């Protein structure tokens, strides 16, 4: 009559602090998979026990261990987040997480004057999204840090913020700003801006961890019509008296 095998897991504390808190150690010979450790094992010749396949300290009750039948033993544990041996999170892992696209505006609205500053604004903010990351619940935080402008006439600019309205900055209209641009010729130009975000993640109850690299999110492109402006001397208000001198 075959004996029911009993398994002893000699787990070693290598570099898995989350599992160490749950089980008192971690095996470097097994593979972490979700909420369990998969360990290669083999059945002995007489079928009464198993031996480990990688020296992690699994022994059977009968003490013999001649391998014939490859098996996989799974030791489950309750882990609030993937342990330290889980591969590092990369930007490519964030397929279900992404920051919202920035919105754009400009002053004056849709048009500009040759040789005067037109003010461009890209609205974006810190965004936190929740979902499943590497099989566990997580938050991902996106923070905008760089704005790369293409003004359509060959001019470009990089800014550390998305800009603001002249009124918000309490400066006169057509004042230069960190995101403004001066067109030197008339025409219609397409303006585009990419916002570069850094990303961080955290699992439940854990501190934020940085993710290497950055993510560029383009805002919808828009057109600006650039024209000339001429100054003339008039008498009075042309809106009130269109027939007045100079109107």
C-alpha positions as CSV (number, residue, x, y, z in Angstrom):
1,X,0.0,0.0,0.0
2,X,1.5,3.3,-1.1
3,X,2.1,5.9,1.6
4,X,0.5,9.4,1.2
5,X,3.4,11.8,0.6
6,X,4.1,14.6,3.0
7,X,6.0,17.6,1.8
8,X,8.5,19.7,3.8
9,X,9.2,23.1,2.2
10,X,12.7,24.4,3.3
11,X,12.1,27.9,2.0
12,X,15.1,30.2,2.1
13,X,15.0,34.0,2.9
14,X,16.7,35.3,-0.2
15,X,15.2,38.5,-1.5
16,X,11.4,38.4,-1.2
17,X,10.3,40.5,1.7
18,X,6.6,40.4,0.9
19,X,6.6,36.6,1.0
20,X,8.9,36.5,4.0
21,X,6.3,38.4,5.9
22,X,3.7,35.8,4.9
23,X,5.7,32.5,5.0
24,X,8.9,33.2,6.8
25,X,11.1,32.9,3.8
26,X,11.3,32.7,0.0
27,X,12.6,30.0,-2.4
28,X,14.8,31.3,-5.1
29,X,14.6,27.9,-6.9
30,X,10.9,28.1,-7.6
31,X,9.1,30.6,-9.8
32,X,6.7,33.2,-8.5
33,X,3.4,33.0,-10.4
34,X,0.5,35.2,-9.2
35,X,-0.2,34.2,-5.6
36,X,1.9,31.0,-5.6
37,X,5.3,29.5,-6.1
38,X,5.7,26.8,-8.8
39,X,8.4,24.3,-7.9
40,X,9.6,21.5,-10.2
41,X,9.3,18.1,-8.6
42,X,9.6,14.4,-9.6
43,X,7.9,11.2,-8.4
44,X,10.0,8.4,-7.0
45,X,10.2,4.9,-8.5
46,X,7.9,3.2,-6.1
47,X,5.3,6.0,-6.2
48,X,5.4,6.7,-2.5
49,X,6.8,10.1,-2.5
50,X,8.3,13.1,-4.4
51,X,11.6,14.9,-4.5
52,X,12.2,18.5,-5.5
53,X,13.6,19.3,-8.9
54,X,15.9,22.1,-7.8
55,X,17.2,21.7,-4.3
56,X,14.5,23.7,-2.5
57,X,14.3,21.1,0.2
58,X,11.2,19.1,-0.6
59,X,11.3,15.5,0.8
60,X,8.8,12.7,1.0
61,X,7.8,10.6,4.0
62,X,9.6,7.5,2.8
63,X,12.9,9.3,2.2
64,X,13.6,7.8,-1.3
65,X,13.6,10.1,-4.3
66,X,14.4,8.3,-7.6
67,X,12.8,10.5,-10.3
68,X,10.6,9.2,-13.1
69,X,7.6,11.5,-13.5
70,X,8.0,15.3,-13.7
71,X,5.4,17.2,-11.6
72,X,4.9,20.7,-10.5
73,X,4.2,21.4,-6.8
74,X,2.5,24.7,-6.0
75,X,2.7,26.4,-2.6
76,X,0.1,29.1,-2.3
77,X,0.4,32.1,-0.2
78,X,-1.7,35.2,0.6
79,X,0.2,38.2,-0.8
80,X,-1.3,41.7,-0.9
81,X,1.0,42.5,-3.9
82,X,3.5,40.8,-6.2
83,X,6.7,40.1,-4.2
84,X,10.1,41.5,-4.9
85,X,11.1,38.7,-7.2
86,X,8.3,39.7,-9.6
87,X,9.9,41.4,-12.7
88,X,10.1,45.2,-12.4
89,X,7.2,47.2,-13.9
90,X,7.9,48.7,-17.3
91,X,6.0,51.2,-19.4
92,X,5.0,48.3,-21.6
93,X,3.1,46.8,-18.7
94,X,0.7,49.8,-18.5
95,X,-1.3,48.7,-21.5
96,X,-4.6,49.3,-19.6
97,X,-3.4,52.6,-18.0
98,X,-2.9,55.8,-19.8
99,X,-3.3,59.5,-19.0
100,X,-6.0,61.6,-20.6
101,X,-5.0,63.5,-23.7
102,X,-4.2,67.2,-23.0
103,X,-6.5,69.9,-24.3
104,X,-5.2,73.0,-26.1
105,X,-6.2,76.6,-26.7
106,X,-4.6,79.9,-27.8
107,X,-4.9,83.6,-27.6
108,X,-6.1,85.3,-29.7
109,X,-8.6,82.4,-30.4
110,X,-7.6,80.8,-33.7
111,X,-5.6,83.6,-35.2
112,X,-2.4,85.6,-34.8
113,X,-0.7,88.7,-36.0
114,X,2.6,88.8,-37.8
115,X,5.4,89.9,-35.5
116,X,3.3,89.7,-32.4
117,X,3.3,87.0,-29.8
118,X,0.5,84.4,-30.0
119,X,-0.1,82.6,-26.7
120,X,-0.6,78.8,-26.7
121,X,-1.9,76.7,-23.8
122,X,-1.9,73.0,-23.1
123,X,-4.1,71.9,-20.2
124,X,-3.0,68.7,-18.4
125,X,-2.7,67.6,-14.8
126,X,-1.6,64.7,-12.6
127,X,-3.8,61.7,-13.2
128,X,-4.2,58.6,-11.0
129,X,-5.8,55.5,-12.4
130,X,-6.7,52.2,-10.7
131,X,-6.7,48.7,-12.3
132,X,-5.0,45.4,-12.5
133,X,-1.2,45.4,-12.9
134,X,0.8,42.2,-13.1
135,X,-2.2,40.3,-11.7
136,X,-2.8,42.5,-8.7
137,X,-4.8,45.6,-7.9
138,X,-2.7,48.8,-8.3
139,X,-2.7,52.5,-8.8
140,X,-0.7,54.2,-11.5
141,X,0.1,57.9,-11.3
142,X,1.0,60.0,-14.4
143,X,2.7,63.4,-14.0
144,X,3.2,65.8,-16.9
145,X,6.7,67.3,-16.9
146,X,7.6,68.5,-20.4
147,X,5.7,70.1,-23.3
148,X,7.2,70.0,-26.8
149,X,5.6,72.5,-29.2
150,X,5.6,72.5,-33.0
151,X,4.2,75.8,-34.3
152,X,3.9,74.7,-37.9
153,X,6.2,77.3,-39.4
154,X,9.4,75.5,-38.4
155,X,9.4,77.0,-35.0
156,X,9.5,74.7,-31.9
157,X,9.7,75.2,-28.2
158,X,10.0,73.0,-25.0
159,X,8.4,74.2,-21.8
160,X,8.1,72.8,-18.3
161,X,4.5,73.8,-18.0
162,X,1.5,74.1,-20.3
163,X,1.2,77.8,-20.1
164,X,-1.6,80.1,-18.9
165,X,-3.8,82.9,-20.3
166,X,-2.5,86.5,-20.3
167,X,-5.3,87.4,-17.9
168,X,-4.3,84.7,-15.5
169,X,-0.6,85.9,-15.6
170,X,-1.8,89.5,-15.3
171,X,0.1,90.7,-18.3
172,X,-1.0,92.7,-21.3
173,X,-2.3,91.0,-24.5
174,X,0.4,89.9,-27.0
175,X,3.0,89.7,-24.2
176,X,5.6,86.9,-24.6
177,X,5.1,83.9,-22.4
178,X,6.8,80.5,-21.8
179,X,4.7,79.0,-24.5
180,X,4.1,81.9,-26.9
181,X,5.4,82.1,-30.5
182,X,5.9,84.9,-33.0
183,X,5.0,84.2,-36.7
184,X,7.0,86.1,-39.3
185,X,4.7,85.5,-42.2
186,X,1.1,85.2,-43.0
187,X,-0.6,81.9,-43.7
188,X,-2.4,79.0,-42.0
189,X,-0.2,76.8,-39.8
190,X,-0.9,73.6,-37.9
191,X,0.1,73.6,-34.2
192,X,0.9,70.4,-32.3
193,X,2.1,69.7,-28.8
194,X,3.3,66.5,-27.1
195,X,3.1,66.2,-23.4
196,X,5.7,63.9,-21.7
197,X,4.5,62.1,-18.6
198,X,6.5,60.2,-15.9
199,X,4.8,57.3,-14.3
200,X,4.7,55.7,-10.8
201,X,2.8,52.7,-9.5
202,X,1.8,51.3,-6.1
203,X,0.1,48.2,-4.8
204,X,-2.3,48.3,-1.9
205,X,-0.7,49.8,1.2
206,X,2.7,50.2,-0.6
207,X,4.6,53.4,-1.4
208,X,4.8,54.9,-4.9
209,X,7.5,53.3,-7.1
210,X,8.9,55.1,-10.2
211,X,8.7,53.4,-13.6
212,X,11.8,53.9,-15.8
213,X,11.2,55.9,-18.9
214,X,8.5,58.4,-20.0
215,X,5.4,58.5,-22.0
216,X,4.5,61.0,-24.8
217,X,0.8,61.9,-25.3
218,X,0.0,64.1,-28.2
219,X,-2.8,66.7,-28.0
220,X,-5.1,67.1,-31.0
221,X,-3.5,69.4,-33.6
222,X,-5.2,72.6,-34.6
223,X,-4.8,75.4,-37.1
224,X,-3.9,79.1,-36.6
225,X,-4.5,81.7,-39.2
226,X,-1.8,84.4,-39.3
227,X,-2.5,87.8,-40.9
228,X,-1.1,91.3,-41.1
229,X,-2.4,94.2,-39.0
230,X,-2.3,97.8,-40.1
231,X,-2.5,100.8,-37.8
232,X,-4.3,103.9,-38.9
233,X,-5.4,107.1,-37.2
234,X,-9.1,107.6,-36.8
235,X,-11.3,110.2,-35.3
236,X,-13.6,108.8,-32.6
237,X,-15.0,105.3,-32.4
238,X,-15.4,103.6,-35.8
239,X,-17.9,101.2,-34.4
240,X,-20.1,104.1,-33.3
241,X,-19.4,106.2,-36.5
242,X,-18.2,103.9,-39.3
243,X,-18.3,106.9,-41.7
244,X,-15.9,108.9,-39.6
245,X,-12.4,110.0,-40.9
246,X,-10.0,107.1,-41.1
247,X,-12.7,104.5,-40.7
